[in-house]
Amino acid sequence: MKLGINLGYWGAGNDADNLALAREADRLGYAVAWAAEAYGSDAATVLSWVAAQTDNIDVGSAIFQIPGRTPANTAMTAATLDTLSGGRFRLGLGVSGPQVSEGWHGVRFNKPLTRTREYVAIVRKALARERLTYEGEFFTLPLPDGPGKALTLTVHPVREHLPIYLAAVGPKNLELAGEIADGWLAIFYSPEYADEQLAHLRAGREKAGLTLDGFDIVPTVPVVLGKDVSACADPVRAYAALYIGGMGSRDKNFYNALAARMGYEEAAGQIQDLYLGRDYAGAAAAVPDDFIDRTSLIGPPERIRDRLQAYADTGVTTLTIAVYSGTLDERLETVRQMTEILDAAGLAE
């Protein structure tokens, strides 16, 4: 198992700290640093900045929003980042959600699976430097009856095959990720619930005539080190409440539905009611301790060391950590300790 680090969203006032975390992770041999985007900072600019100030660590989008860019533009960006970084870019994609897709990008959130399938096919074709033609339900290239010309990407990516990851939550999207992607970006990953999710991934791999061998399973896992497990859970509560309660509408929240499928239906409903009612503190307090413990790494090093085996047993190949608390020095120490804990568990690749 390898380690990654999730830098989250840029522009929250901790940008210099996040760069320091990325550089320390690079020094320690972490595999990848991921950056996110929603409706603030874009991930591509952040990743170019991080890549320019690191040497070996891969940089990945977690995720580029599919409604925010044409597939050809995504291929251009991916090829450019791969070239500038010396072959260190990983392309993570996701459909976002209806509120952002329709409210921010002005793109209807309909048939997201079909759109994703077409999008990835076009991106792969462009990155392979094939002449870009495509006929689908959402994308037609070139446009018919006009002056459009089938063009070829002029930039040569460093690698012949640039890895593509999908952020997938629901069963059908998990199956699609297994079928068309090289890896899965997971959120709220619980080893106790992983069998169901992995079954959908395997079904997708089987459609493509493949197995999970070589497929990168990449959960982002909050990490808080400390003696008091309950106290370590507290910094994670607001993050969990934001996604379960506030990432989407009452009728369409993928993370809320995931928590319900994991057995927390009553709590998920309560968190959403409180969050949408703007009782953010109440929503955070309503997140069950058990949910945080199952989807995070919290407590003293030896507890986390023992817990890592459960992630490895379910096939996790890149454990991406998100450091949620403390001063910069404390967060840097967490990044350092995680390498020691992984070594002590005998799981480091």
N, C-alpha and C positions, 0 to 999 in steps of 0.2 A: 504494500500500500504506500502511495506517495502522499505528500502533503501539498495543499494549495492554500492560498489566502484570498479571502473576499474583501475587497476594499470598499464595497458598497457604492453609495451615491456620492459624487463629488459636490463640493460647494456647501457643505454643512458646517464649515468653520474649522474642520480638522484636516484640511488638505495636506499641509506640511507633515502632520503626523502619519497620514496614510502613505505618503511617499517614503517616510522613514521605515514604516512597517514593510513596504514592498522591498526596499533595499536590504533590510535585515533578512527577510525571507529569501532573497536572492543569494545573500552571503551564506546562508545556512543550507542551501540546496533544495529549497521548495521547488515544486515542479511548475507552478503557475500562479499568477496573480490575476484575479478577475475584477472587472469594474462593471457597474450597473448603470442603467438609465431608465427614467420614467418620463417626467416632463420638466426636467431641470437640466443638469449637465448631460452631455452626450458621452457615450462610452468611448467612441473612437478617439476623440481628442485626448481624453484622460489616458488611454492606453498608449498613445504615441508618446506622451510625456513620461509615463512610467518606463516604457521601453528604452527611451533615450538615456535614462539614468540608472539602468540596470544592465547586467552583462549576460546572464544565462537563463534567468527565469522566463518562462513563457508568459505571454499576456493574452487574456481572453475576455471576450464580451459575454457578460452574463446579466442581461442579454442585449443584443441589438433588437429593436422592436420591428417586427415584420411590417406593420402598417406605416412605419415612419420612413421607409426607404424603398425605392424600387429594387427588385432583385439584382438588376444590373449595377445599380449604385452600391449595393452591399458587396457585390463581387469586386468592384473597383476599390472600395475601402479595404476589404480583406486582403487583396493582392498588395495594396500599398503598404499596409501595416506589416504584412509578412516580409516584404522586401526591406522596409526600413529597420525592422527588428532583427534581420538576419535569419528569418525562418522560425520566429518564435510566436506567431499569432495563432490563436484558436478562435473559431467563429461560433459563438453561441447565439442562437436565435429563439425568439418566442413571439407569440401572437399578441402579447399584452392582454388587456381586458377591454370590455365594451366601453367603459367610461373614458379610458384614455384613447382607444382606437377611434371612437366616434367623436369624442369631445375635444381632443387635442389634435389628432391627425386628420379628422374628417373622413375616415375610412370606415365603411359599414362593417360591423362585426358579424358577418354571416359566413357560414361554412368555413370555419377556421382550419379544419383539417385539410380540406381541398386546397385552400389558399396556401397552407404551409407546404403541402406536397409539391405544388407547382413552383412555389418560390424556391425551395431547395433544389429542385431539378434545374431551374434556370441558373441559379448561383453556381452549381457544380459545372454546368455546361460552359458558363462564362469563364470560370477559373481554369477549366481545361483548355481554354483558348480555342474553343470551337467557334465556328461562325454561328452567331446567336439567332436562332430561329426557334419559335415555340408557338404552339396552338393549344390553348387551354380554356377553361371556363373563366378564369380571372385575368390571365395574361396572354396576349397575342403579340408576337414579335417577328418581323416588323409589323406595324399596323397595316392592315390591308388598304388598297386603293389610295395610297398616298406616297409621298417621296421617301418614306423610311427605307433604310438599307440594312441588311444583315451584316453586322460588324463583328470584329474580333477584338478581345481585350489586348491592349498594347503592352501592358505590364506583365512581366514574367514573375509569378510567385516563386519564392525560393524552393518550395517543395512541390512535387508533382501532385500530391494529394493533401490538401489543406483540411484539417479535421473540422467537422461540423457537429455541433451539439444542439440538442433541443431541450428547452425548459418545458417539461411536461408534468401535468398533475393528474388529469383524468385518465381513466382506463384506455379510451380510444387514442388519446394523444400519446400515451405511453407506448402503445402498440405501434403507432406511426414512428415514434422515435427509434424503436428497435429496428424498424424496417428500413428507414432512409438515412439515419444519422450514424455518427461514429461514437457518440456518447450521450449521456443523459445528465442534465443539470437538475438536481433534486432539491426540494425544500421540505422542511419538517420530516426529514427521513428518520424513521424509527425501525431499527432492526426487527422489532417484534411484529411490525406490519409489512415488512419488505417482501415477504413471499408473494403476496397478492400483486404488488407492483411488478416484481420481477417476472411473474407469469405473463403479464401483458407484454413486457419487453421481449421475452422469449418468443411469444407468439408472433411478434413483428419480425424478429430475426429469422424465424422459420419461414415466413413468407418470402424473405429475401434469400433463402437457402443458406442461412448463416447461423452461428451459435453466438453465445455471449462472450466467447473467447475473443480478446482484443477490443471488446466494447468497453468504453470508459464510463464507469458509474461514479458520478461526482456529486455527492450531497454537500450542501453548505451547512455546517454545524456550528452553532454558537458555542464558544468556549469561555468559561469563567473559572479560574483557579482560586481555591481558598479552602479553609478548614471547614467552614459552615456551609453545608450543601444548600440549605434553605436560603441563606443570604446570597449564595452564588446564583440562585435561580432568579432573584429579584431583577437584575439588570436585563434579563431576557424577556420579562413579562410584557413590556411596552411593545417590543418588536412583534411578539406573537399576537398581541391584541390588535395591532395595526393591520396585520395580514388577515387574521381570522375575522375581525370585526369591520375593518374599514377599506380593504382592498377590493372594491367593487360595490355593486348595489345589493340591496337585501335579496333580490331574486337571482343575482348572478355574481357569486363570489366563489372562485375555484378553491381557495384555501379554506374557507368555511366548510365547503362540501368535503374536502379532504379530511379535515378534523372530524367531521361527522362519520365518514367511512371508517376512520381509525377507532371509532367507539366513543367519541366525545360529542355526540349530537346535542345533548342537553346543554353542555357547557358552551358549545359553539354558538347555539342560539342565544344564550344569555350574554356572551361576549359581544355578539353583533348588536343586540338590543341596546346594550350600554354604550357601545362605541358610536353607533349611529345617533344615539341620544346625546352625544358629546360628553358623556361621562367617561373620559379616557382613563382616569385613575381607577374607576370601578371596573372597567373592562379589563385592565391589566391585572387587577386583583382577582378577577374571575377565571383567569387562565389556570387550569389545574396543575398542581405541582407535578403530578405524574406525567402530564403531557410534556412539560418542560424537560423533565428528567429523561424521558424516552427520546426526545428530539434534540438534545443538547449534550455537551460534555461539561459537567459541573462538579466541583468538589476538589478534594486533594489529588495530587498527581497519581497516587497509587489506585484511587478509584477510577480515574479516567483511563489509566493503563489497562485495568481489567475490562473496562467497558469497550475499549477499542477492538477487542477480539470479536465482539458481537458484530461490529461493522464489517470486519474482515470476513467473517463467516458468511455474511450475506452477499459477498462479492464486490464490496466497495473497493475501487482501484485508486481513486484520488479523493482523499478526505480534505475538503476545503474548510478551513476554519474561519469563523468570523469572531473577532475579539471585541467583546461588548462592554468592557468596563475598565476603569482605572486610568491613571495618568499615562502619558506616553511611555515612560520608563517601565511601568507595570505591564503595559500592553506588549512592549518589546520583549519583556521577560517571558510573557505567555508564549509568544512566537518561538522563543528559544527553548522553553521547557517542552513544548510539544514535540520537538525533534528528539529530545532526550526520552520523553515518555514513549514515543513510537519505537525508539531503539530498545528501550527496556521491555516493551511488550513483544519484541522479536518480530515485528511486522514491517519494519522499514525495508523498502526496496533498494 
